[in-house]
Amino acid sequence: MVRSLCRMSLLLLLAASTLHAQAKMRSLAERLGHPAGTKLLILHGDDLGVAHSVDAASFDALEKGAISSASVMMPTPWITEVAAWAKAHPDADIGLHLTLTAEWDTYRWGSVASKGRVPSLLDSAGIFPNEVEPVAKRAKAAEVERELRAQVERALALGIKPTHLDSHMGTLFATPEMMAVYLRVARSYGLPVLALRGDPKAPPHASLRANEVALDTVIIAGPEIPRDQWKKFYLDAIANLKPGLTEIIVHLGHDDAELQAVMVDHPDYGAAWRQRDYDVVTSEEFKQALKDNGVVLVGWRDLQKAMRQP
Amino acid sequence: MVRSLCRMSLLLLLAASTLHAQAKMRSLAERLGHPAGTKLLILHGDDLGVAHSVDAASFDALEKGAISSASVMMPTPWITEVAAWAKAHPDADIGLHLTLTAEWDTYRWGSVASKGRVPSLLDSAGIFPNEVEPVAKRAKAAEVERELRAQVERALALGIKPTHLDSHMGTLFATPEMMAVYLRVARSYGLPVLALRGDPKAPPHASLRANEVALDTVIIAGPEIPRDQWKKFYLDAIANLKPGLTEIIVHLGHDDAELQAVMVDHPDYGAAWRQRDYDVVTSEEFKQALKDNGVVLVGWRDLQKAMRQP
């Protein structure tokens, strides 16, 4: 997820906030060895690979246990750094943030698949569109599948063993065809996905299977939150967590020269934003709030196990 | 040029230092409107595009007139930043640092051409080799040409109007076949190249044409220079400049978190090295030394004009 959420249809955000606990979900906690009403939380860092600044902040938060999961964007410049860290931290919960967009102005990327094999995904310079809409309009399903598989295969080739798949900027939720490709790729690799089961606003896409887990709620900070209310937003979210499985998506980074340059002119999901997220999730106050509210942090690897042993 | 110079054959370095003034060269100063014996100097920043840190330091040095030229690596992550800057600075002397290698450990890149069209240049993950030797051994000339043309075309598509071509890590000087491709591509775009005319150690490659300019001397800092002798190395170089055309290649950057991560574990041509280069070329002492020694800074655009109007 990135700044462009605010420009795009807000599909994921709206969809996620309207999700409700499913009957299935009530048993997930039990399948993971917790009482039925447990508040399970995936604290998830997005956008690994984009910049060293994002990687460094995310690795630090993962190592401290401040977040329980993260996902990496395979078309980005810093994936080898992520792969090296993942190899040195084999228990870390690292998924793939499947990517068909490149949203920053002066820092772009394109497909993992050979350009000539995915022309409907790229502009004439071989770069992904910066928004979801042109992808939804132009991308051919066969090329989307080719590119998603190339991203998974590149991760495997680099020694990353992904624990889950999700979708950068929610792009893959934009059309039923892309959603179907997303689920097909996930299933063929036996991976859980960030999924939107039960969302009344979403198009009538392929539904999840019985043994596949879905989130009850996804929480993500938006540009409407005042900067001085940042910690309060997250503390309130923790205080109001419901029983079931929630994912809070955070965007970690350091507000340094590199990240300011990557995200130049875009305060939403920009460098200072990511520093604020990092400061909150690594704070003692936030850690204490998780404890006080009886929240159990889980990762996608736990869900992967639950999928395999229903 | 980067750290790998010290690991590779040192071909360029040795070659360049043994170059002697050509009869042709004695008239270049005159063609540029200076007396025949003028010390012409291209102060050239390599490796734009690799990192924001490199771009920021190089843009700053170019804007201050501390360097007179630079070149950008089109397969790297930050080319759009370079393109935006180049558009805002149409008089800046920006060439293309043609690239067939990716030498850093945790930060890699591959071809601009579609992967499937240049398989002899890439490993199975679509990444360039980290040294010159595997390129010299495996690269097919037709694929080298395809990739070099793709790099030039990408630059043009992004609005960069290159003033010259040179070769990252001297890769294109490694075999007569690659040298021939390099010259062919340069000629087809009417661009001057960093060329090694008169080098007795070089293989018997295609020779330059009468209207093409070549350097008398290329100077580049090497790992043998003690850190505390950095400024002295450059001041001595300026004091000893000969009449004719010299290029001093510098590697500018800031010794910050991003560049330290790009160049992790490689002090040669690493982040601190690039900070030292930046500190020297932007110093008052260095500027004064240029003045005291009657050095005239020129760029490749001047040479381009000289080529067109012999």
Chai-1 contact restraints between the chains, C-beta under 6 A:
chainA,res_idxA,chainB,res_idxB,connection_type,confidence,min_distance_angstrom,max_distance_angstrom,comment,restraint_id
A,H52,B,E258,contact,1.0,0.0,6.0,A-B,restraint_1
A,H52,B,A261,contact,1.0,0.0,6.0,A-B,restraint_2
A,P77,B,P77,contact,1.0,0.0,6.0,A-B,restraint_3
A,T80,B,T106,contact,1.0,0.0,6.0,A-B,restraint_4
A,T80,B,R108,contact,1.0,0.0,6.0,A-B,restraint_5
A,E81,B,T106,contact,1.0,0.0,6.0,A-B,restraint_6
A,A84,B,T106,contact,1.0,0.0,6.0,A-B,restraint_7
A,T106,B,T80,contact,1.0,0.0,6.0,A-B,restraint_8
A,T106,B,E81,contact,1.0,0.0,6.0,A-B,restraint_9
A,T106,B,A84,contact,1.0,0.0,6.0,A-B,restraint_10
A,R108,B,T80,contact,1.0,0.0,6.0,A-B,restraint_11
A,S114,B,S114,contact,1.0,0.0,6.0,A-B,restraint_12
A,S114,B,K115,contact,1.0,0.0,6.0,A-B,restraint_13
A,S114,B,G116,contact,1.0,0.0,6.0,A-B,restraint_14
A,K115,B,S114,contact,1.0,0.0,6.0,A-B,restraint_15
A,G116,B,S114,contact,1.0,0.0,6.0,A-B,restraint_16
A,G116,B,G116,contact,1.0,0.0,6.0,A-B,restraint_17
A,A125,B,A157,contact,1.0,0.0,6.0,A-B,restraint_18
A,A157,B,A125,contact,1.0,0.0,6.0,A-B,restraint_19
A,D256,B,A257,contact,1.0,0.0,6.0,A-B,restraint_20
A,A257,B,D256,contact,1.0,0.0,6.0,A-B,restraint_21
A,E258,B,H52,contact,1.0,0.0,6.0,A-B,restraint_22
A,E258,B,E258,contact,1.0,0.0,6.0,A-B,restraint_23
A,A261,B,H52,contact,1.0,0.0,6.0,A-B,restraint_24
